[in-house]
Amino acid sequence: MSTAETVEFARQVMDRAWADLPPADRSLLEAIRAEQRDATVRPLGVYTDELRRSAGYASFPESERQRQDAAAGLWIPELRLVLLNAAHTSFQNLDQRSLEWALARVAWHEWGHALAFHRATNEDVSRGEDFLELAPLRWLNTSARLTTVRASTPMRSSPRSTRCCWFVAGEA
């Protein structure tokens, strides 16, 4: 596929993945204006930084942009946008059916971030340490940031970002 065909294919997959979401989740995502989605073949850190700056937000530090460049998908809370990098290395050499499945899974994962971000209560945040004790041991062994994150410590200068982290940090 050409670059343009790859992006169009990924957008179509995201549209189908959106339609396959449970209606209640889709309704909540619409209510919080998180239904926007797009695909690109550019590294997501660079692309996201351009989008955020064009909307008046400051750039992330270079280390964060590099981390985002390595991502196959991102939920960008400030822009209410899910982005997929259809040219990500994890998608290379996949047949079309496998690529469709992988792209849909990443899109669902990113919408999960948006849902977790908005469904977490203040009580959930304050009980972060208790939730860590419930986390599977493999998460604690493979995700060093789980041991360093604290519910009272805002991440990326947004207190709401911490809420998301409690629910998804083990999957990163």
C-alpha positions as CSV (number, residue, x, y, z in Angstrom):
1,M,0.0,0.0,0.0
2,S,1.1,3.6,-0.6
3,T,1.4,6.0,2.2
4,A,-2.0,7.6,1.4
5,E,-3.6,4.2,1.1
6,T,-2.1,3.1,4.5
7,V,-3.5,6.2,6.2
8,E,-6.9,5.8,4.6
9,F,-7.0,2.1,5.5
10,A,-6.1,2.9,9.2
11,R,-8.8,5.6,9.3
12,Q,-11.4,3.1,8.0
13,V,-10.3,0.6,10.6
14,M,-10.6,3.2,13.3
15,D,-14.1,4.0,12.1
16,R,-15.1,0.3,12.3
17,A,-13.4,-0.1,15.7
18,W,-15.4,2.9,16.9
19,A,-18.6,1.3,15.7
20,D,-17.7,-1.9,17.5
21,L,-17.3,-0.2,20.9
22,P,-20.0,-1.0,23.4
23,P,-22.8,1.6,23.0
24,A,-22.4,2.8,26.6
25,D,-18.6,3.4,26.1
26,R,-19.2,5.1,22.8
27,S,-21.9,7.4,24.4
28,L,-19.5,8.3,27.2
29,L,-16.7,9.0,24.8
30,E,-19.0,11.3,22.8
31,A,-20.2,13.0,26.0
32,I,-16.6,13.9,26.9
33,R,-15.8,14.8,23.3
34,A,-13.3,12.0,22.9
35,E,-14.6,10.6,19.6
36,Q,-12.1,12.4,17.4
37,R,-9.6,10.0,15.8
38,D,-7.0,10.1,13.1
39,A,-4.2,8.1,11.6
40,T,-0.8,9.1,10.3
41,V,2.5,7.5,9.2
42,R,4.6,10.0,11.1
43,P,6.2,9.4,14.5
44,L,3.5,10.4,17.1
45,G,5.7,12.5,19.3
46,V,6.6,14.9,16.6
47,Y,3.1,14.9,15.1
48,T,1.4,15.3,18.5
49,D,3.8,18.1,19.4
50,E,2.8,20.0,16.2
51,L,-0.9,19.5,16.9
52,R,-0.6,20.6,20.5
53,R,1.5,23.7,19.7
54,S,-1.0,24.7,17.0
55,A,-3.7,24.5,19.6
56,G,-1.7,26.8,22.0
57,Y,-0.2,24.2,24.3
58,A,3.5,24.2,25.2
59,S,5.8,21.5,23.8
60,F,6.6,18.5,25.8
61,P,10.3,17.9,26.8
62,E,12.3,16.1,24.2
63,S,12.3,12.9,26.3
64,E,8.5,12.8,26.3
65,R,8.4,13.4,22.5
66,Q,10.8,10.5,22.0
67,R,8.6,8.3,24.3
68,Q,5.6,9.2,22.2
69,D,7.5,8.6,19.0
70,A,7.9,5.0,20.0
71,A,4.1,4.6,20.5
72,A,1.8,2.9,18.0
73,G,-1.1,5.0,19.3
74,L,-1.8,7.9,21.7
75,W,-4.8,9.4,23.5
76,I,-4.2,13.2,23.7
77,P,-6.5,14.5,26.4
78,E,-6.0,18.2,25.7
79,L,-7.1,17.7,22.1
80,R,-9.6,14.9,22.8
81,L,-8.0,12.9,20.0
82,V,-6.9,9.3,19.5
83,L,-4.0,9.0,17.0
84,L,-2.5,5.9,15.4
85,N,0.8,5.6,13.7
86,A,-0.1,3.2,10.8
87,A,3.6,2.9,9.9
88,H,4.7,1.8,13.4
89,T,7.3,-1.0,13.4
90,S,4.9,-3.3,15.2
91,F,2.6,-3.2,12.1
92,Q,5.3,-3.9,9.6
93,N,5.1,-7.2,7.7
94,L,1.5,-7.9,8.7
95,D,-1.0,-9.1,6.2
96,Q,-4.1,-6.9,5.8
97,R,-6.3,-8.9,8.1
98,S,-3.7,-8.9,10.9
99,L,-3.0,-5.2,10.4
100,E,-6.7,-4.4,10.7
101,W,-6.9,-6.4,13.9
102,A,-3.8,-4.7,15.3
103,L,-4.9,-1.2,14.4
104,A,-8.3,-1.8,16.0
105,R,-6.8,-3.1,19.2
106,V,-4.5,-0.1,19.5
107,A,-7.5,2.3,18.9
108,W,-9.6,0.5,21.5
109,H,-6.7,0.6,24.0
110,E,-6.3,4.4,23.5
111,W,-10.1,4.9,23.9
112,G,-9.7,2.9,27.1
113,H,-7.3,5.6,28.3
114,A,-9.9,8.2,27.7
115,L,-12.5,6.2,29.5
116,A,-10.3,5.5,32.5
117,F,-9.2,9.2,32.6
118,H,-12.8,10.3,33.0
119,R,-14.3,7.4,35.0
120,A,-11.7,7.6,37.8
121,T,-13.1,9.2,40.9
122,N,-11.1,11.3,43.5
123,E,-11.5,8.3,45.8
124,D,-9.8,6.1,43.2
125,V,-6.9,8.5,43.0
126,S,-6.5,8.6,46.8
127,R,-6.5,4.8,46.9
128,G,-3.7,4.4,44.4
129,E,-1.4,2.6,46.8
130,D,-4.2,0.1,47.5
131,F,-4.7,-0.5,43.8
132,L,-1.0,-1.2,43.4
133,E,-1.3,-4.0,45.9
134,L,-4.0,-5.6,43.6
135,A,-1.9,-5.3,40.5
136,P,-0.6,-8.6,39.0
137,L,3.0,-9.2,40.1
138,R,4.2,-9.2,36.5
139,W,3.2,-5.6,36.2
140,L,5.1,-4.7,39.3
141,N,8.2,-6.5,38.0
142,T,8.1,-5.0,34.4
143,S,6.9,-1.5,35.0
144,A,9.2,0.5,37.2
145,R,7.0,3.5,37.0
146,L,4.3,1.7,39.0
147,T,6.6,1.7,42.0
148,T,7.3,5.4,41.6
149,V,3.9,6.9,40.8
150,R,2.0,8.4,43.7
151,A,-1.7,9.4,43.5
152,S,-0.9,12.8,44.9
153,T,1.8,13.5,42.3
154,P,0.5,15.1,39.1
155,M,2.0,13.8,35.9
156,R,2.8,16.0,32.9
157,S,1.6,19.0,35.0
158,S,-2.0,17.8,35.0
159,P,-3.5,16.3,38.1
160,R,-6.1,14.5,36.0
161,S,-3.3,12.6,34.1
162,T,-2.4,10.8,37.4
163,R,-5.9,9.2,37.3
164,C,-5.2,7.6,34.0
165,C,-1.9,6.4,35.0
166,W,-3.3,4.2,37.9
167,F,-5.4,2.3,35.5
168,V,-3.1,1.9,32.5
169,A,0.5,2.1,33.7
170,G,0.9,-1.7,33.9
171,E,0.0,-2.1,30.2
172,A,2.6,0.3,28.9
